[in-house]
Amino acid sequence: MIKNLLRYALPALFWTMLITVLCLMPGKDLPSVSIVNFDKFVHISFFGMHSLLYLRWSVFGNGIKLSPIKITISTIIYGGLIEILQGTFYTDRHADLMDFVANSLGALIALYCIRFTPNFLK
């Protein structure tokens, strides 16, 4: 039980905390990157990994037992909530529809990966 918790649950929970902290930092504290659409790549990566870690925990970790669709929908809702919080609490950041689309795309890519490559999570 403890082994499963360390192997599957903690990475998922840590990743959620990391995304929350990084996405809710004031804009002035974020590094500036001059690569076109780098921000969208970061959003896709963050939320794709979020989905994959929770899917992995659900499948192998004897923890939460949610369907891949529910985990994907939960990640999309979480991505939307992050965008709303960015727009609500900061004057130098704003809720961005395209960031939400990128968050959702990351979750959907993760769903695709586990649907069509069943051994992807092992």
C-alpha positions as CSV (number, residue, x, y, z in Angstrom):
1,M,0.0,0.0,0.0
2,I,2.7,2.5,1.0
3,K,4.8,1.5,-2.1
4,N,1.8,2.2,-4.3
5,L,1.3,5.5,-2.6
6,L,4.9,6.6,-3.2
7,R,5.0,5.3,-6.7
8,Y,1.7,6.5,-8.1
9,A,-0.1,9.0,-5.8
10,L,2.7,11.2,-4.7
11,P,3.9,12.1,-8.3
12,A,0.3,13.0,-9.3
13,L,-0.3,15.1,-6.1
14,F,3.1,16.8,-6.4
15,W,2.5,17.7,-10.0
16,T,-0.9,19.2,-9.2
17,M,0.8,21.4,-6.5
18,L,3.6,22.4,-8.9
19,I,1.2,23.4,-11.6
20,T,-0.9,25.4,-9.2
21,V,2.1,27.3,-7.8
22,L,3.6,28.0,-11.2
23,C,0.3,29.0,-12.9
24,L,-0.7,31.2,-10.0
25,M,2.6,33.1,-9.7
26,P,2.5,36.8,-10.4
27,G,3.3,37.5,-14.0
28,K,6.3,39.6,-13.1
29,D,7.9,36.6,-11.4
30,L,7.8,34.5,-14.6
31,P,10.8,34.2,-16.9
32,S,10.4,35.7,-20.3
33,V,11.0,33.3,-23.2
34,S,11.2,34.6,-26.8
35,I,10.1,31.3,-28.5
36,V,6.8,31.7,-30.4
37,N,3.9,30.0,-28.6
38,F,6.2,28.5,-26.0
39,D,3.5,29.4,-23.4
40,K,1.0,27.1,-25.2
41,F,3.6,24.2,-25.3
42,V,4.1,24.6,-21.5
43,H,0.3,24.5,-20.9
44,I,-0.1,21.4,-23.1
45,S,2.8,19.7,-21.3
46,F,1.7,20.6,-17.8
47,F,-1.9,19.4,-18.2
48,G,-1.0,16.4,-20.4
49,M,1.4,15.2,-17.7
50,H,-1.3,16.0,-15.0
51,S,-3.7,13.6,-16.8
52,L,-1.1,10.9,-17.4
53,L,-0.1,10.9,-13.7
54,Y,-3.7,10.6,-12.5
55,L,-4.5,7.9,-15.2
56,R,-1.4,6.0,-14.1
57,W,-2.5,6.2,-10.4
58,S,-6.0,5.1,-11.3
59,V,-4.9,2.1,-13.4
60,F,-1.9,0.8,-11.4
61,G,-1.9,2.4,-8.0
62,N,-4.9,0.9,-6.3
63,G,-6.0,4.4,-5.5
64,I,-8.7,6.4,-7.2
65,K,-10.7,4.3,-9.6
66,L,-12.0,6.7,-12.1
67,S,-12.5,6.2,-15.8
68,P,-10.0,7.8,-18.2
69,I,-12.9,10.1,-19.4
70,K,-13.6,11.3,-15.9
71,I,-9.9,12.0,-15.2
72,T,-9.7,13.9,-18.5
73,I,-12.7,15.9,-17.8
74,S,-11.4,16.7,-14.3
75,T,-8.1,17.9,-15.7
76,I,-10.0,20.1,-18.2
77,I,-12.1,21.6,-15.3
78,Y,-8.9,22.1,-13.3
79,G,-7.3,23.9,-16.2
80,G,-10.3,26.1,-16.5
81,L,-10.2,26.9,-12.8
82,I,-6.6,27.8,-13.0
83,E,-7.3,30.3,-15.8
84,I,-10.2,31.8,-13.9
85,L,-8.0,32.2,-10.8
86,Q,-5.3,33.9,-12.9
87,G,-7.8,36.4,-14.1
88,T,-9.3,37.0,-10.7
89,F,-6.4,37.5,-8.4
90,Y,-3.7,39.2,-10.5
91,T,-3.6,42.5,-12.3
92,D,-0.6,41.5,-14.4
93,R,-2.1,38.2,-15.5
94,H,-5.4,37.4,-17.2
95,A,-7.6,34.4,-18.0
96,D,-6.7,33.3,-21.5
97,L,-9.1,31.2,-23.6
98,M,-6.2,29.9,-25.7
99,D,-4.4,28.8,-22.5
100,F,-7.5,26.9,-21.5
101,V,-7.6,25.3,-25.0
102,A,-4.0,24.3,-24.6
103,N,-4.7,22.9,-21.1
104,S,-7.6,20.9,-22.5
105,L,-5.5,19.7,-25.5
106,G,-2.9,18.4,-23.1
107,A,-5.5,16.4,-21.3
108,L,-6.9,15.0,-24.5
109,I,-3.5,14.0,-25.8
110,A,-2.9,12.1,-22.6
111,L,-6.3,10.3,-23.1
112,Y,-5.3,9.5,-26.7
113,C,-2.0,8.1,-25.5
114,I,-3.6,5.7,-23.0
115,R,-6.5,4.7,-25.3
116,F,-4.4,3.7,-28.3
117,T,-1.2,2.6,-26.5
118,P,-2.4,0.6,-23.5
119,N,1.1,0.0,-22.2
120,F,2.0,3.7,-22.3
121,L,1.6,4.2,-18.5
122,K,3.6,1.2,-17.3
